[in-house]
Amino acid sequence: MPKQLTYVRGEMLAPKEPPLREAGVVKWLRENLFSGPLNTILTLLGLLATAWLLLHLVPWLMHSVWNAGSLGECRQIIAATWGEGATGACWAVVRERWPQYIFGFYPQDFALIARLSFADQYAAAGGYEGVFGAAVNGAVREAFIADLRANAGLFDLYVLGYWRPILAFVLMFVAIAPVLFTALPRKMIWFSLLYPALAFWLLWGGTVWLPVVALLGFAVMGAVFTLLKDQLGVPVSAGLGLVAAVLWWLFAQAPVTAGLQSALPFGLASVDSDQFGGFLLSIVIGVTAISASLPMGILLALGRRSDMLLVRTLSVGFIEFIRGVPLITLLFTASLLLQYFLPPGNNFDIILRVIILVTFFAAAYIAEVIRGGLAALPRGQYEAADALGLDYWQAQRLVVMPQALKISIPGIVSSFIGLFKDTTLVAFVGLMDPLKGITAVVRADIDWKGIYWEPYIFAGTLFFIICFGMSRYSMWLERKLKTDHR
Amino acid sequence: MAFVQEAPKEGFRLSMLIYDTRYRAITIQVVVLFLFLLFLSWLVNNTIANLAAKDRTFDFGFLWMRAGYDINQTLIPYTNDSTHMRAAVIGLLNTLLSALVGCTIATVLGVVIGVLRLSKNWLVSRLMTLYVEIFRNVPVLLWILLAATLLSETMPEPKDFKVTQAMVESGAEPAASNILFGTVAITNRSSLIPAPLLDRPLGGMEIASIPVNFSLLAVLAVFIGSVLVNARFLRRVKAIQEETGERPVTWWKSLAILFVPVIALLMAMGFHLEIPGFPTDASGVSKGFNFKGGIEVLHSFSALTLALALYTAAFIAEIVRSGIMAIARGQSEAAFALGLRPARTMRLVILPQALRVIIPPLISQYLNLTKNTSLAIAVSYMDLRGTLGGITLNQTGKELECMLLMMGIYLVISLIISSVMNAFNRAVKLKER
């Protein structure tokens, strides 16, 4: 019998530790920071830059002062606490002026604060008529408000005081939620449709009947459409509905509003447009323009790809004109030229004019983004929709747009981010944007003269949070909607 | 046997204008045309009525009237006796200067940052991501305002640069001094950079009230000549390489062809730099109250251009990064398999393909930067909007004319840039079968 030569190992040897330079932190450092001479130099430069940044930033932030009345006081406190020559941030300016950065010069609702939190004093002072009535001496009212300011808590002053913009802001999320998150019940979209009128009434105040009657215009449009649809078909009845609604707004709006107001007076104190400011103004302009520019951009993109020569030419002309001029010139058009283009003596609110021009501006950019998305769709999709017998709008709605919009999400969102950042330019037509308008007011104050880092960092951070949030949302949406298997 | 029946011939009915797709397009276009003309005539009508109500006319005659205001940065000669037209041209040149300098800085920065963001170096790529996210997500207006404020509030006053008698005696240094090896002075009013001067200039003349500098023209001509000669030289080298398979050494010859003639010409004309500084007396004590010499660069220009460049660089970095990432890995692997070194892989394989992706959005960023120079209003830089759309508009009250002219000029700039882009796109488009 041959001798058994085969050797089979019964148990495995324990694996050897990898060499020190191939494991753990050392390996990571070698691979990621010091993999070659060039990389080493870059790492050292990066370390130098980081160290320089931190050396300046950390002490500056560590020495922050939150309680002070002026920049001089801040500097004194810093010098007293941390020694002569120490640098420190003076966040006291933010602490004192943040309501202006958020709400501009929007009036606080002192009547509400008094009624809810200081009911006894309020009643003693004579209630609404005694303090805020038209016949009351201004000095009495000022004294009451000053007293209120001194005694009211933060919640009273800022949440109750600014309940209108805050409520509008909170409801905005309720309104956009069904658009952003498809998991929510579809019925909520009705609230989204009503929201613009509600927000307008909350923010600008005035009689409640103005937005209600304006909404009735849409009801008129719907009624005409439904009544005539069966006899005249969709296109004609839609056109007639639109005409009816326009006639309603032109001729019925004013008398019906006035009649209802005199019959059932109900409203909020009205607020002028020049009292808007800060992020309130940015968000009002940004959100309105964003929501209005998307449908307009879609129509423009479809117009640009249309077979009809005239429609195409007009769309191309509009898009190229708007994209070819800076936004500032359009804003100046809103503030200087519209008075020439509108019927004599007809001049409407500056914020509305700005919103319209900003919407045009954004729509032209979005149209180009969507055109890119439409062009990226394979021809087969259009042909398949035709083969199924869908008409133009059905094909667009059911087959083309869902895919084209999905492709264009990153572009659309970056247009929105750009639009939101561009709302700061309204400062140049005299509105109080958070960057230039409000900061200029703050820096013109003798107490805060010479301060520059803190207000800009504060406003910049808020912008960063909003814009960064939007871009992250678009990435999430892109991942969620991704159905292909590339 | 079945015959294909012809479609029944129907007479034309009015309802076919709406329900028949053959005619519907025509109906829609007629309606659109009608509405458009109605809208246009409404606008024109309103404008005429408004102009009449304000007792104003619509004409561009004011462009040839005396402007009567000064401009603090003029690239071609201008006094307040010049016309509004010339003021507008000055503004346009300032706009273009800011755009050109801004685009150059933004491109260099953007390419570097975009490439570094792709680097395997963990720290550097994180830092670059931080830069891109911070600059992209904050309005450009903030960067402009911050740059302007920093330049005017943190920089030393001109008098801090002065050397006094006491300083000479005690050997002390003044509170502030020039940076970059003593060549550039940044004060709280402006930056002073060295001025190129010629001892023996070639002179110049005015053609149609625009000064022409012969020295500059000569330098440009010589340089363009060198570039042409260099291109010819490279062609010959390539021919030799294709014939023999050996490529002669070119780099130092190319450099010599490109730069020796220009440098020789400049030396012949006696080129030297004039360093900005205070004039001093024999003992080294500064005289006077302000800097002498050098070119004064306004802080409004620096702040605007620098901020726009930093902001746009973030976008360009993203474009460059996505352009490089769009090239399939297989391309670089194939190049390595062919034995190309990484640098050559980049130059010969990746970049030519990445550029096709990069250039169109890059040019639209240039367009954005050019349009954003109108934010000069934030720092009172006298660009086109500052002259034509600012002081001229306010002085003459010709709002309609000034705004239309200004929009027209911006539109022409944009159309030129975008037609260049389209031409380029056509040239580099993937030629498919």
Interface residues (C-beta under 8 A of the other chain):
Chain A: E31 N32 L33 S35 N39 L42 T43 L45 G46 L47 A49 T50 G233 P235 V236 D307 M308 L309 L310 V311 L314 E320 F321 R323 G324 V325 P326 L327 I328 T329 F332 T333 L336 L337 Q339 Y340 F341 L342 P343 P344 I417 K421 D422 T424 L425 A427 F428 L435 K436 T439 G450 Y452 Y456 A459 G460 F463 F464 C467 F468 S471
Chain B: I18 Y19 A25 I28 Q29 V32 L33 F36 L43 N46 T47 A49 N50 L51 A53 L116 S119 K120 N121 W122 L123 V124 L127 E133 I134 R136 N137 V138 P139 V140 L141 L142 L145 L146 T149 L150 E153 K371 N372 S374 L375 I377 A378 R385 G389 L393 E399 L400 M403 M406 M407 Y410 L411 I413 S414 L415 S418
